[in-house]
Amino acid sequence: MNLRTSIDLYQLLQKHRTSHEENRTLALEKQCRNLSAKKKLSVWAKAHRHSLSWPTPGELFCKYLYGISLALGIFALIAGFLSGAALLSYNGKAPVNVIYFLAVAVFIPLLTMFLALLSMLRAHHAQSMLVHLSPAYWMEKILGFFPGKTQSILSEIQLPPLWINWLVIKRAQLLSLLFAIGLLSALLGIVATKDVAFAWSTTLHVSPDGLHTFLHGLAWPWRTWIPAALPSVELIEKSQYFRLGGQLDRTMVANADVLGEWWKFLACATLFYAIVLRVLVWMAARYGFRKALERSLLKVEEAEKLLYQMETPVVSSTAVSQEQPFVQRSRHYQNMVTSPMHTYTAVLGWAMGDEAISLQNDSMRIEAQKSQSVGGSHTLAEDRQVTAESGGEILLYVKSWEPPTMDILDFVTDLAQTADRVTIMPIGTVADAYIPKEKELAIWGRKLSALNHPKVWLWHYS
């Protein structure tokens, strides 16, 4: 479930109300029985998205979020390139200090990725300092610069704090990744177009052997595959720079042709520590963001109620209204069915829609090889085609409050010619929990008694 669908679903859950019958019918039509909870919510959201204004809140939010992210991404890419160019600036008088570049390409990314992982653990808190310290957090502040109409629409979109926190974390990793790509591009571009002399210099007391040991550990991801990308002890000794009197050491000048070999190590270090590791953290942030969307939606009270209605039949054994005193129903017809069958060859509904038939089958736990609407707007030729193709056990739903007309009786008579048995089930109104009234059953019983067909049976609600 993506951000756009999640926002639309969240807004629908807060504002759009549907009945139990509508939700259950939708679940049956879309065959949601074996779907997960998040997919059921997604199906419901797509079915009712038309009730939202266009563009939907999810479309609107994602559109402007994409615009902001694109602008900041280009800025981060350019900033990375310019930072790399500044770190690698070489005027021929003083070499480029690789310690500065390693700080930006390795140590700062490792620190920020560590803080990002900590912020993921704290993302469920509404006030998380690690999240709010991120530059990406201020993306949402840019929304205030939009025109008045857009700003007023976006202000109506209420998002859970958990979503905002994860969104900031994910965007921060993407911007950092683009910065690193710009940094690597600057390194490769300058090395290819200029003759750069690299050296290392630090106030700390570090020997060439000690630095080589440190760099050997730092290069563990690629030293086996690209041994040339690990500076040797000799290269480290020759490239040590002491700034005394503004003059280069004669040894460095004599070995100027090998000082440029540092670029291989710097490129591999930038590629692995600033890009590859950042991609992994970014993927972890995307996964956490997606899971945060699902978890928060499933915990919304309206979502829990919706899932219950989609999974639960409308008619159940519990009382939906105040119980009436028991009245023994009389036998209105000689062929009365008191024990329902679970499987029928066909289930037909007289002047009933396919949704109503499906909902009634579900509530009665009835399975059928086919379900079909007859009568009503259907032509006589269409009904005759149905009777000609029907056989076996047939169940016919009729509206109990509508008296049986000659059209229904003629259809039942034709149907009985090809079927083994036709069971007529009068369906009551929603207010009566779909149970027909006694006087309505009496009317149907008298009509069927006049028909007097041995294959025609009437459902008796005992």
C-alpha positions as CSV (number, residue, x, y, z in Angstrom):
1,M,0.0,0.0,0.0
2,N,1.6,3.3,-1.1
3,L,1.4,6.7,0.4
4,R,-1.3,8.0,-2.1
5,T,-3.6,5.1,-1.4
6,S,-3.0,5.3,2.4
7,I,-3.8,9.0,2.5
8,D,-7.0,8.5,0.5
9,L,-8.0,5.6,2.7
10,Y,-7.3,7.5,5.9
11,Q,-9.5,10.4,4.7
12,L,-12.3,8.0,3.6
13,L,-12.2,6.3,7.0
14,Q,-12.7,9.6,8.7
15,K,-15.4,11.0,6.5
16,H,-17.1,8.4,4.3
17,R,-19.6,6.1,6.0
18,T,-20.9,2.9,4.5
19,S,-23.4,0.3,5.8
20,H,-22.6,-3.3,6.8
21,E,-24.6,-4.5,3.7
22,E,-22.5,-2.4,1.3
23,N,-19.2,-3.4,2.8
24,R,-20.1,-7.1,2.9
25,T,-21.4,-7.0,-0.7
26,L,-18.2,-5.4,-1.9
27,A,-16.1,-8.1,-0.2
28,L,-18.2,-10.8,-1.9
29,E,-18.0,-9.1,-5.3
30,K,-14.2,-8.6,-5.2
31,Q,-13.7,-12.1,-3.7
32,C,-11.8,-10.7,-0.6
33,R,-12.2,-13.8,1.5
34,N,-8.6,-14.9,1.1
35,L,-7.0,-11.4,0.9
36,S,-5.0,-9.9,3.7
37,A,-6.4,-7.1,5.8
38,K,-4.3,-4.4,4.0
39,K,-5.5,-5.6,0.6
40,K,-9.1,-5.6,1.8
41,L,-8.7,-2.0,2.9
42,S,-7.1,-1.1,-0.5
43,V,-10.0,-2.7,-2.4
44,W,-12.5,-0.7,-0.3
45,A,-10.5,2.5,-0.8
46,K,-10.4,2.1,-4.6
47,A,-14.2,1.3,-4.7
48,H,-15.1,4.5,-2.8
49,R,-12.3,6.9,-4.1
50,H,-14.9,8.6,-6.3
51,S,-16.5,10.1,-3.3
52,L,-13.4,12.2,-2.7
53,S,-12.8,15.5,-4.5
54,W,-10.5,15.4,-7.5
55,P,-7.6,15.5,-7.3
56,T,-7.9,13.3,-4.2
57,P,-6.0,14.2,-1.1
58,G,-3.5,11.5,-1.8
59,E,-3.0,12.7,-5.4
60,L,-2.6,16.3,-4.2
61,F,-0.2,15.5,-1.4
62,C,2.0,13.2,-3.5
63,K,2.1,15.6,-6.4
64,Y,3.5,18.5,-4.3
65,L,5.7,16.2,-2.2
66,Y,7.2,15.0,-5.5
67,G,7.8,18.5,-6.6
68,I,9.5,19.4,-3.3
69,S,11.6,16.2,-3.3
70,L,12.7,16.9,-6.9
71,A,13.8,20.4,-6.2
72,L,15.7,19.4,-3.1
73,G,17.2,16.4,-4.8
74,I,18.6,18.6,-7.6
75,F,19.9,20.9,-4.9
76,A,21.5,18.0,-3.0
77,L,23.1,16.7,-6.2
78,I,24.6,20.1,-7.1
79,A,25.7,20.7,-3.5
80,G,27.5,17.3,-3.6
81,F,29.2,18.1,-6.8
82,L,30.3,21.6,-5.7
83,S,31.5,20.2,-2.3
84,G,33.6,17.6,-4.2
85,A,35.0,20.3,-6.5
86,A,35.9,22.5,-3.5
87,L,37.6,19.6,-1.6
88,L,39.6,18.7,-4.8
89,S,40.5,22.2,-5.8
90,Y,44.2,22.2,-6.8
91,N,46.2,25.2,-7.8
92,G,49.6,23.5,-8.2
93,K,51.1,25.0,-5.0
94,A,49.6,22.7,-2.3
95,P,48.3,19.1,-2.8
96,V,44.8,18.0,-2.1
97,N,44.5,16.6,1.5
98,V,42.8,13.2,1.3
99,I,41.9,13.5,5.0
100,Y,39.3,16.2,4.2
101,F,37.8,14.2,1.4
102,L,37.6,11.0,3.6
103,A,35.8,13.0,6.3
104,V,33.1,14.0,3.9
105,A,32.9,10.8,1.9
106,V,33.2,8.2,4.7
107,F,33.1,9.5,8.3
108,I,30.2,11.9,8.0
109,P,28.0,9.4,6.1
110,L,28.7,6.7,8.7
111,L,27.7,9.1,11.4
112,T,24.5,10.2,9.7
113,M,23.5,6.6,8.9
114,F,24.0,5.6,12.5
115,L,21.7,8.5,13.6
116,A,19.2,7.5,10.9
117,L,19.0,4.0,12.3
118,L,18.5,5.4,15.8
119,S,15.7,7.7,14.5
120,M,14.0,4.6,12.9
121,L,13.8,3.1,16.4
122,R,12.3,6.4,17.7
123,A,10.0,7.0,14.8
124,H,6.9,5.9,16.7
125,H,7.3,8.9,19.1
126,A,5.4,12.0,18.0
127,Q,8.3,14.2,19.2
128,S,11.6,12.7,18.0
129,M,14.6,15.1,18.2
130,L,16.6,12.9,15.8
131,V,13.9,13.2,13.2
132,H,13.4,16.9,13.6
133,L,17.1,17.7,13.4
134,S,17.2,16.3,9.9
135,P,17.3,18.9,7.1
136,A,14.6,16.9,5.3
137,Y,12.2,17.7,8.2
138,W,11.9,21.2,7.0
139,M,10.4,20.0,3.6
140,E,6.9,20.3,5.1
141,K,7.6,23.9,6.0
142,I,8.0,24.7,2.4
143,L,4.3,23.9,2.0
144,G,3.6,27.2,3.6
145,F,4.9,29.0,0.5
146,F,2.3,27.6,-1.8
147,P,-0.6,29.7,-3.0
148,G,-3.5,30.3,-0.6
149,K,-5.9,27.8,-2.2
150,T,-3.3,24.9,-2.4
151,Q,-2.1,25.7,1.1
152,S,-5.7,25.6,2.5
153,I,-6.3,22.2,0.8
154,L,-3.0,20.7,2.1
155,S,-3.7,21.9,5.6
156,E,-6.9,19.8,5.7
157,I,-4.9,16.6,5.0
158,Q,-4.3,15.2,8.5
159,L,-1.5,12.6,8.7
160,P,-0.5,10.5,11.7
161,P,2.8,11.6,13.3
162,L,4.3,8.2,12.6
163,W,3.8,8.7,8.8
164,I,5.5,12.1,9.0
165,N,8.5,10.8,10.9
166,W,9.1,7.9,8.5
167,L,8.6,10.2,5.5
168,V,11.3,12.5,6.8
169,I,13.7,9.7,7.5
170,K,13.2,8.2,4.0
171,R,13.5,11.5,2.2
172,A,16.7,12.4,4.2
173,Q,18.3,9.2,3.0
174,L,17.4,9.9,-0.6
175,L,18.9,13.4,-0.4
176,S,22.0,12.1,1.2
177,L,22.4,9.6,-1.5
178,L,22.1,12.2,-4.2
179,F,24.7,14.3,-2.4
180,A,27.1,11.4,-2.4
181,I,26.5,10.8,-6.1
182,G,27.4,14.4,-6.8
183,L,30.5,14.0,-4.7
184,L,31.6,10.9,-6.6
185,S,30.8,12.6,-9.9
186,A,33.1,15.6,-9.0
187,L,35.9,13.2,-8.0
188,L,35.8,11.3,-11.3
189,G,35.3,14.4,-13.4
190,I,38.2,16.3,-11.9
191,V,40.5,13.4,-11.9
192,A,39.7,12.8,-15.6
193,T,40.2,16.4,-16.6
194,K,43.0,17.7,-14.3
195,D,46.3,16.4,-13.0
196,V,45.6,16.4,-9.2
197,A,48.3,15.7,-6.6
198,F,47.0,14.0,-3.5
199,A,48.6,14.0,-0.1
200,W,47.7,13.6,3.5
201,S,48.5,15.8,6.4
202,T,47.3,15.9,10.0
203,T,48.4,17.6,13.3
204,L,48.0,14.3,15.0
205,H,51.0,12.0,15.4
206,V,50.2,9.4,12.8
207,S,52.9,7.3,11.2
208,P,52.7,6.0,7.6
209,D,52.5,2.4,8.9
210,G,49.7,3.3,11.3
211,L,47.7,5.1,8.5
212,H,48.3,2.1,6.2
213,T,46.8,-0.2,8.8
214,F,43.8,2.0,9.2
215,L,43.2,2.3,5.5
216,H,43.7,-1.5,5.1
217,G,40.8,-2.0,7.5
218,L,38.7,0.7,5.8
219,A,39.2,-1.0,2.4
220,W,38.0,-4.4,3.5
221,P,35.0,-4.4,1.1
222,W,37.1,-4.0,-2.1
223,R,40.7,-4.7,-1.2
224,T,40.4,-8.4,-2.4
225,W,38.8,-7.5,-5.7
226,I,40.6,-4.2,-6.5
227,P,44.0,-4.4,-4.8
228,A,45.2,-1.3,-6.7
229,A,42.6,0.8,-4.8
230,L,44.5,0.3,-1.5
231,P,47.4,2.8,-1.0
232,S,50.7,1.1,-0.3
233,V,53.0,2.0,2.5
234,E,55.4,3.5,0.0
235,L,52.7,5.7,-1.5
236,I,51.6,6.8,2.0
237,E,55.2,7.7,2.9
238,K,55.8,9.7,-0.3
239,S,52.5,11.6,-0.1
240,Q,52.9,12.8,3.5
241,Y,52.7,16.6,3.4
242,F,54.3,19.0,5.9
243,R,53.3,22.6,5.5
244,L,56.4,24.4,6.4
245,G,57.2,27.7,4.7
246,G,54.6,27.0,2.1
247,Q,57.0,24.8,0.1
248,L,56.4,21.2,-1.0
249,D,58.9,18.6,0.1
250,R,61.4,17.7,-2.6
251,T,60.5,14.0,-2.2
252,M,56.9,14.8,-3.1
253,V,58.0,16.8,-6.1
254,A,60.2,13.9,-7.3
255,N,57.3,11.5,-7.0
256,A,54.6,13.7,-8.3
257,D,53.6,11.1,-10.9
258,V,52.4,8.6,-8.3
259,L,50.6,11.0,-6.0
260,G,47.5,10.8,-8.2
261,E,47.0,7.1,-7.4
262,W,45.0,8.1,-4.3
263,W,41.9,8.7,-6.5
264,K,41.2,4.9,-6.8
265,F,41.0,4.6,-3.0
266,L,38.9,7.7,-2.7
267,A,36.5,6.6,-5.4
268,C,36.0,3.1,-3.9
269,A,35.6,4.6,-0.4
270,T,32.9,7.1,-1.7
271,L,31.2,4.4,-3.7
272,F,30.9,1.9,-0.8
273,Y,30.5,4.1,2.3
274,A,28.6,7.0,0.9
275,I,26.5,5.3,-1.8
276,V,26.2,1.5,-1.3
277,L,25.6,1.7,2.5
278,R,23.3,4.7,2.0
279,V,21.2,2.7,-0.5
280,L,20.8,-0.1,2.1
281,V,19.7,2.4,4.7
282,W,17.4,4.1,2.2
283,M,15.8,0.7,1.4
284,A,15.4,0.0,5.1
285,A,13.7,3.4,5.5
286,R,11.3,2.6,2.6
287,Y,10.4,-0.8,4.1
288,G,9.9,0.8,7.5
289,F,7.7,3.5,6.0
290,R,5.6,1.0,4.2
291,K,5.1,-1.0,7.3
292,A,4.3,2.1,9.3
293,L,1.5,2.9,6.8
294,E,0.0,-0.5,7.2
295,R,0.3,-0.7,11.0
296,S,-1.2,2.7,11.7
297,L,-4.1,2.1,9.3
298,L,-5.0,-1.3,10.8
299,K,-5.1,0.3,14.3
300,V,-7.6,3.0,13.3
301,E,-11.0,2.3,14.9
302,E,-12.9,2.8,11.7
303,A,-10.6,0.4,9.8
304,E,-11.2,-2.3,12.4
305,K,-15.0,-1.8,12.1
306,L,-14.7,-1.9,8.3
307,L,-12.8,-5.1,8.2
308,Y,-15.2,-6.7,10.6
309,Q,-18.1,-5.8,8.4
310,M,-16.3,-7.1,5.2
311,E,-15.6,-10.4,6.9
312,T,-19.0,-11.0,8.7
313,P,-22.2,-11.9,7.0
314,V,-25.0,-9.4,7.4
315,V,-27.5,-11.9,8.8
316,S,-26.2,-13.8,11.9
317,S,-27.6,-15.7,14.8
318,T,-27.7,-12.7,17.1
319,A,-30.8,-10.6,17.4
320,V,-30.7,-7.4,15.4
321,S,-33.9,-6.0,17.0
322,Q,-36.0,-6.5,20.1
323,E,-37.3,-10.1,20.2
324,Q,-41.0,-10.6,19.7
325,P,-43.1,-13.2,21.5
326,F,-43.0,-16.6,19.9
327,V,-45.8,-17.3,17.5
328,Q,-46.2,-20.7,16.0
329,R,-46.3,-20.3,12.2
330,S,-49.1,-22.2,10.5
331,R,-48.5,-24.5,7.5
332,H,-49.6,-22.4,4.6
333,Y,-48.6,-24.9,1.8
334,Q,-48.4,-28.7,1.6
335,N,-44.8,-28.7,0.3
336,M,-42.8,-26.7,3.0
337,V,-39.0,-26.7,3.3
338,T,-37.8,-26.4,6.9
339,S,-34.2,-27.5,6.6
340,P,-32.1,-25.5,4.1
341,M,-29.7,-27.1,1.7
342,H,-26.2,-25.7,1.5
343,T,-25.7,-26.3,-2.3
344,Y,-28.0,-25.6,-5.2
345,T,-27.6,-26.1,-8.9
346,A,-28.7,-22.5,-9.5
347,V,-29.9,-19.6,-7.3
348,L,-32.3,-17.1,-9.1
349,G,-33.6,-13.8,-7.8
350,W,-36.9,-12.4,-9.1
351,A,-36.4,-8.7,-9.8
352,M,-33.3,-8.7,-7.6
353,G,-29.8,-7.4,-8.5
354,D,-26.8,-9.6,-8.5
355,E,-25.5,-7.8,-5.4
356,A,-28.6,-8.6,-3.4
357,I,-28.5,-12.3,-4.5
358,S,-24.8,-12.6,-3.6
359,L,-25.4,-11.0,-0.2
360,Q,-28.4,-13.3,0.5
361,N,-26.4,-16.4,-0.4
362,D,-23.6,-15.3,1.9
363,S,-26.0,-14.6,4.8
364,M,-27.7,-18.0,4.4
365,R,-24.4,-19.9,3.9
366,I,-25.7,-21.1,0.5
367,E,-23.4,-22.1,-2.4
368,A,-24.6,-22.3,-6.0
369,Q,-23.0,-23.3,-9.3
370,K,-24.5,-20.1,-10.7
371,S,-26.5,-17.1,-9.6
372,Q,-28.7,-15.0,-11.9
373,S,-31.3,-12.3,-11.8
374,V,-34.6,-13.0,-13.6
375,G,-37.9,-11.1,-14.0
376,G,-38.1,-7.3,-13.5
377,S,-36.3,-5.6,-16.4
378,H,-35.5,-8.9,-18.1
379,T,-37.5,-9.8,-21.2
380,L,-39.8,-12.9,-21.5
381,A,-37.4,-14.4,-24.0
382,E,-34.5,-14.1,-21.5
383,D,-36.5,-15.7,-18.7
384,R,-37.5,-18.6,-21.0
385,Q,-33.8,-19.1,-21.9
386,V,-33.1,-19.4,-18.2
387,T,-35.8,-21.9,-17.6
388,A,-34.7,-24.0,-20.5
389,E,-31.1,-24.1,-19.2
390,S,-32.0,-24.8,-15.6
391,G,-32.0,-28.2,-14.0
392,G,-31.4,-29.9,-10.7
393,E,-32.1,-28.1,-7.4
394,I,-33.2,-24.5,-8.0
395,L,-33.6,-21.8,-5.3
396,L,-35.7,-18.8,-6.2
397,Y,-35.6,-15.6,-4.1
398,V,-38.7,-13.4,-4.2
399,K,-39.7,-10.3,-2.4
400,S,-42.2,-11.4,0.3
401,W,-44.0,-8.0,0.5
402,E,-44.8,-8.1,-3.3
403,P,-47.8,-10.4,-3.9
404,P,-47.1,-13.2,-6.5
405,T,-48.2,-12.1,-10.0
406,M,-49.1,-14.3,-12.9
407,D,-45.6,-13.5,-14.4
408,I,-43.9,-15.2,-11.4
409,L,-46.3,-18.1,-11.4
410,D,-45.9,-18.7,-15.1
411,F,-42.1,-18.6,-14.6
412,V,-42.2,-21.0,-11.7
413,T,-44.4,-23.4,-13.8
414,D,-41.9,-23.3,-16.7
415,L,-39.0,-23.7,-14.4
416,A,-40.6,-26.8,-12.7
417,Q,-40.7,-28.5,-16.1
418,T,-36.9,-28.7,-16.4
419,A,-35.8,-28.6,-12.7
420,D,-35.9,-31.5,-10.2
421,R,-37.2,-29.2,-7.6
422,V,-37.9,-25.5,-7.2
423,T,-37.7,-23.9,-3.8
424,I,-39.2,-20.5,-3.4
425,M,-37.7,-18.4,-0.6
426,P,-39.6,-15.1,0.2
427,I,-37.2,-12.4,1.5
428,G,-38.4,-9.8,4.0
429,T,-37.3,-6.2,4.4
430,V,-34.2,-5.0,6.1
431,A,-36.2,-3.7,9.0
432,D,-37.6,-7.3,9.5
433,A,-34.1,-8.8,9.3
434,Y,-35.0,-10.3,5.9
435,I,-37.7,-12.5,7.5
436,P,-41.1,-12.5,5.9
437,K,-44.2,-11.7,7.8
438,E,-46.8,-14.4,8.6
439,K,-49.5,-12.8,6.4
440,E,-47.0,-12.6,3.5
441,L,-46.2,-16.3,3.7
442,A,-49.9,-17.0,3.8
443,I,-50.4,-15.1,0.6
444,W,-47.6,-17.0,-1.1
445,G,-48.9,-20.3,0.3
446,R,-52.4,-19.8,-1.1
447,K,-51.0,-18.9,-4.6
448,L,-48.8,-21.9,-4.7
449,S,-51.6,-24.2,-3.5
450,A,-53.7,-23.0,-6.4
451,L,-50.7,-23.8,-8.7
452,N,-50.5,-27.3,-7.1
453,H,-47.3,-28.4,-8.6
454,P,-45.4,-31.3,-6.9
455,K,-41.9,-29.9,-7.7
456,V,-42.6,-26.5,-6.2
457,W,-41.7,-26.0,-2.6
458,L,-42.0,-23.0,-0.2
459,W,-39.4,-22.1,2.3
460,H,-40.8,-22.2,5.9
461,Y,-39.0,-20.0,8.4
462,S,-39.3,-22.0,11.6
